[in-house]
Amino acid sequence: MSGQSVTDRLSAVQHSITGSALSKSVGKATTHEVMGPKKKHLDYLLQCTNEPNVNIPQLADTIIDRSTNSSWVVVFKSLVTVHHMMCYGNERFTQYLASRTTVFNLDNFLDKSGVQGYDMSTFIRRYGKYMNEKAFSYRNVAFDFTRVKRGKEEGELRNMGTEKLLKTLPVVQQQLDALLEFDVTPNELTNGVINSCFMLLFKDCIRLFACYNDGIINLLEKYFDMNKKQCKEGLDTYKKFLIRMDKVSDFLKTAEQVGIDKGEIPDLTKAPASLLDALEQHLQSMEGKKGKSERPANLQTSLNAMTATGSSFDAAAIQNNSSTTILTTVNEAEKQKFLEEENKRLNALKEQRLKEANHVQVTDFGQPTEQRMKELQNQSPQPAQVAASPPPVTSTNPFLTASPQTAPPVATTQQLDLFSPPPAQNTAGIKPSDDLLALDVNPFQQIQATIAQQSMAQPQMNAAPQMWGAPPPTNNVGTQNWNGVNGVQANGAFHQPQADSKCKNLTGS
């Protein structure tokens, strides 16, 4: 199984439509992809835990609800997401988990979808138990052992009182036991999900044991000043500590085998066995079985050895404090498989880039641009077009439509001279009515020429120019064309004598 499932995509679309970025990030962090949660989704969820306007219970419940899925991948990734947020998120998130009655109910979880589902279900049940124990520890002591201060001066357990120390150390032991019960081998770390889980457990183991070691050092320093009941509890606690040291040593060996850098793995130095004998003798002396005991001479040597161990674990914890460290080293077969898949992806990407580089867009003519450019190069070169001057005036009326048979204007380089007089044109075939705006023909010039011709042909008395070119009046009565009683000739001229006689006839005088 690889890649996001259809359910993951539909869920992301649904959250995008509803505008729930929080639920969308939770869904993205717990997809069906067989790989650890992506860093960008985890960083977003970590940022949400630090925002005051984010509902922490809603956020936690949303992630916990993903653990009820039937797929081992989704359940495992939901556990990893919660663990990551408890380690690096705001403490409010851990406080809410501690206030719940139960965090994860995965004691009977089993994925029957395949062989890998059966194998991973075992580790899911163990991992769920550790997460519940981690939340329970916070509920009992009100702080997280993996995030508490350590060291001689500021260490929480190093400077704790006797009564509180004896109550706190068993809580640390229970949480460490739940972590060591994960009990994974290098051959079982076969996918990115369980690798992410193991890396978080490795970091918790270092911090948790460093805190545990500080408490044991404090216990040994106060052991010879305790009463009998306290000494008995302290001795039992120290014996359990020695057993857990061996288990932690095996866990660190597994971490080294899966590829974690040796510089990140602390050195574990055991206390001498003679210290245990001295503690048992002191308890027997307080019970009256033996005489009074004294502080052993090697007590300080043992404390120094344990202090060196604590310092080594502290340094390793600081070095592994980055939340971005991801376990990616697997066996050689898986490594070779990943390399081959990566090479295939790179080759496919190169081919895609080459196709995109050689790909040409299709023009409006339906031919590729490259092919079109070749055709243009093969054609004979044509002169470059320049600005064309207006076509010669064949008709001076701008409202007349151009003849459809008129040839298009030929491109020319002649420029228009605005200051020189216009060239002489043949105006024989041009009518004055064709030029309504009198752009090319001066009508007053034509009228003056006509008047000048008529004045030369008429006598001197009629030499006055007629404005509109009408013929002068004559005395030939027989040729007059009268129109009505007004004595108006057809040509518009008025004859005075004829008009006077008609007036006399009308008046009777």
Long-range contacts (C-beta under 8 A, 24 or more apart in sequence): 1-32, 1-33, 1-34, 1-73, 2-33, 2-34, 3-33, 4-31, 4-32, 4-33, 5-31, 5-32, 7-32, 8-32, 22-48, 22-54, 22-58, 22-59, 22-62, 23-62, 26-59, 26-62, 26-63, 26-66, 26-81, 27-66, 29-77, 29-81, 30-63, 30-66, 30-69, 30-74, 30-77, 30-78, 30-81, 31-73, 31-74, 31-77, 32-71, 32-73, 32-74, 33-73, 34-73, 34-191, 34-192, 34-193, 35-191, 35-192, 35-193, 36-77, 36-80, 36-192, 36-193, 36-195, 36-196, 36-326, 37-77, 37-80, 37-81, 37-84, 37-196, 39-324, 39-326, 42-81, 42-84, 42-85, 42-323, 45-81, 45-85, 45-89, 46-84, 46-85, 46-88, 46-89, 46-323, 49-85, 49-89, 49-90, 49-92, 49-93, 50-89, 50-90, 56-90, 56-92, 56-93, 56-96, 57-96, 59-93, 60-93, 60-96, 60-97, 64-103, 64-104, 67-104, 67-106, 67-128, 70-111, 70-113, 71-111, 71-113, 72-109, 72-111, 72-113, 72-116, 72-117, 72-120, 72-121, 72-124, 73-193, 75-106, 75-109, 75-111, 75-124, 76-120, 76-123, 76-124, 76-127, 76-193, 76-194, 76-197, 77-193, 79-104, 79-124, 79-127, 79-128, 79-131, 79-197, 80-193, 80-196, 80-197, 80-200, 82-131, 83-131, 83-134, 83-197, 83-200, 84-200, 84-323, 86-134, 86-135, 86-144, 87-146, 87-147, 87-200, 87-203, 87-204, 87-323, 88-323, 91-144, 91-147, 94-135, 94-138, 94-144, 95-138, 97-135, 97-138, 98-135, 98-136, 98-138, 98-139, 99-139, 100-135, 102-132, 103-131, 103-132, 103-135, 104-128, 104-131, 104-132, 116-190, 116-191, 119-188, 120-193, 120-194, 123-182, 123-184, 123-188, 123-194, 123-197, 126-181, 126-182, 126-183, 127-182, 127-197, 129-178, 129-181, 130-175, 130-178, 130-179, 130-181, 130-182, 130-201, 133-174, 133-175, 133-178, 134-175, 134-178, 134-204, 136-174, 137-171, 137-172, 137-174, 137-175, 140-171, 141-168, 141-171, 145-172, 145-175, 145-207, 145-208, 145-211, 145-212, 146-203, 146-204, 146-207, 146-208, 146-211, 147-207, 148-211, 150-207, 150-210, 150-211, 150-214, 150-310, 150-314, 150-317, 151-214, 151-310, 151-314, 152-307, 155-211, 155-214, 156-211, 156-214, 157-211, 157-212, 157-214, 157-215, 157-218, 158-214, 158-215, 158-217, 158-218, 159-218, 160-215, 160-218, 162-222, 162-226, 162-230, 165-215, 165-218, 165-219, 165-222, 166-219, 166-230, 166-233, 166-234, 166-237, 168-215, 169-212, 169-215, 169-216, 169-219, 169-237, 170-237, 172-208, 172-211, 172-212, 172-215, 173-212, 173-237, 173-240, 173-241, 173-244, 175-208, 176-205, 176-208, 176-209, 176-212, 176-244, 176-248, 177-244, 179-204, 179-205, 179-208, 180-205, 180-244, 180-247, 180-248, 180-251, 184-254, 185-254, 186-254, 186-257, 186-258, 186-331, 187-331, 189-258, 189-327, 189-330, 190-330, 190-334, 192-328, 195-258, 195-326, 195-327, 195-328, 195-330, 196-326, 196-327, 198-255, 198-258, 198-327, 199-325, 199-326, 199-327, 202-251, 202-255, 202-260, 202-320, 202-327, 203-317, 203-320, 203-325, 205-248, 205-251, 205-252, 206-266, 206-313, 206-316, 206-317, 206-320, 207-313, 207-317, 209-244, 209-248, 209-313, 210-310, 210-313, 210-314, 210-317, 212-241, 212-244, 213-306, 213-309, 213-310, 213-313, 214-310, 216-241, 216-306, 217-303, 217-306, 217-307, 217-310, 220-275, 220-279, 220-299, 220-302, 220-303, 220-306, 221-303, 223-279, 223-282, 224-282, 224-295, 227-286, 228-283, 228-286, 228-287, 231-282, 231-283, 231-286, 232-283, 234-279, 235-279, 235-280, 235-283, 238-276, 238-279, 239-276, 242-270, 242-271, 242-276, 245-270, 258-327, 258-329, 258-330, 259-327, 259-328, 259-329, 259-330, 260-327, 260-329, 263-319, 264-316, 264-319, 264-320, 265-316, 266-309, 266-312, 266-313, 266-315, 266-316, 267-308, 267-309, 267-312, 268-309, 268-312, 269-305, 269-306, 269-308, 269-309, 269-312, 270-305, 271-302, 271-305, 271-306, 272-298, 272-301, 272-302, 272-305, 274-298, 275-299, 275-302, 385-411, 386-411, 386-412, 386-413, 388-412, 389-414, 389-415, 389-416, 390-416, 393-425, 393-440, 395-434, 396-430, 396-434, 396-435, 396-437, 396-439, 396-440, 396-441, 397-434, 397-435, 397-436, 398-436, 398-437, 399-436, 400-434
